[in-house]
């Protein structure tokens, strides 16, 4: 039998006997279920059902250990979020919105009992791709905001991120950029961390062997998906789903984001993420910050199930 010290103020003792004790237990049981469900952020209908039906078998024991796990007071969550941004000329509006809204995103995430803080990373790409600060997380979200501003201004120059040449075609290098994010960012342990990529582009992409603006793509679609899945990274893409891609804005560039790519599952679906129409963001019909925050909240406590 477990023993407790009389000075331990974390222990609550309920005394009852006979019919009175049973009545008291019945009355308190639903409340105890609600309390134990709170850290899991289950929908209130689920909480109500479990409070009424009760918990069976080993379930109460397992649930009781979650909010009390050593080093995780309040059962907080750890969030690692890497922005993988197309910084070609047509993306200036989205980068400007990200600069304007990243503090809103950060403030909202910090209301979700984040432990110890949100880690952000940044990968930028045109036909080449580069991870910022060798994959180290930003110390201050204000520094991320400054980099969004820098790359918003960068879009005016129609340059590669390395500075080595111009962007003279329309497919961009989503594939290598996502691969770099998966393997290059300093992710925290997967057992404790919700790992996410926020990816933005308004164009299609090439695979390994393709040459874009004299730059050869390094990885295949399958290699990139496998790298993301191995790291249990969820990809949430903001991409074109209105057939407004290409040089004269009349091409379907949804493949790999909303629809299958050469018969293969779209990257967001394959990584248990999601996709949003970037044109709605540009038209102010979809809040970028709200979509990002909703994606985080919907992924909380969800098992990673790649396809």
GIWOQUI-V15258 format. One record per backbone hydrogen bond with DSSP energy under -0.5 kcal/mol. CO is the residue of the C=O (numbers start at 1). NH is the residue of the N-H. Records with the same first field share a line. If there is no record, write none. Layout:
CO: NH, NH
This chain:
5: 8
7: 9
8: 11
13: 15
17: 20, 21
18: 22
19: 23
20: 24
21: 25
22: 26
23: 27
24: 28
25: 29
26: 30
27: 31
28: 32
29: 33
30: 34
31: 35
32: 36
33: 37
34: 38
35: 39
37: 40, 41, 42
38: 41
43: 46, 47
44: 48
45: 49
46: 50
47: 51
48: 52
49: 53
50: 54
56: 59
58: 62
59: 63
60: 64
61: 65
62: 65, 66
63: 66, 67
66: 69
67: 74
69: 72
72: 75
73: 76
77: 115
78: 194
79: 119
80: 196
81: 83, 121
82: 84, 198
83: 85, 123
84: 200
85: 87, 125
88: 91
89: 92
91: 95
92: 96
93: 97
94: 98
95: 99
96: 100
97: 101
98: 102
101: 105
102: 106
103: 107
104: 108
105: 109
106: 110
108: 111
109: 112
113: 77
118: 120
119: 81
120: 138
121: 83
122: 132
123: 85
124: 130
125: 87
126: 173
128: 126
130: 124
131: 134
132: 135
133: 136
135: 186
140: 143, 144
141: 145
142: 146
143: 147
144: 148
145: 149
146: 150
147: 151
148: 152
149: 153
150: 154
151: 155
153: 156
154: 157
155: 158
158: 167
160: 163
163: 165
165: 160
166: 168
172: 174, 206
173: 177
174: 178
175: 179
176: 180
177: 181
178: 182
179: 183
180: 184
181: 185
185: 187
189: 192, 193
192: 78
193: 195
194: 80, 196
195: 234
196: 82
197: 199, 236
198: 84
199: 238
200: 86
204: 172
207: 210
210: 212, 217
212: 215
215: 212
217: 209
219: 208
220: 224
221: 225
222: 226
223: 227
224: 228
225: 229
226: 230
227: 231
228: 233
229: 232
232: 234
234: 197, 236
235: 237, 274
236: 199
237: 239, 276
238: 201
239: 278
245: 250, 251
246: 249
251: 245, 253
254: 257, 258, 259
256: 267
259: 256
260: 262
261: 264
264: 261
266: 270
267: 271
268: 273
269: 272
270: 307
274: 237
276: 239, 278
277: 280, 281
278: 282
279: 283
280: 285, 286
281: 284
286: 288
287: 291
288: 292
289: 293
290: 294
291: 295
292: 296
293: 297
294: 298
295: 299
296: 299, 300
297: 300
299: 302
303: 305
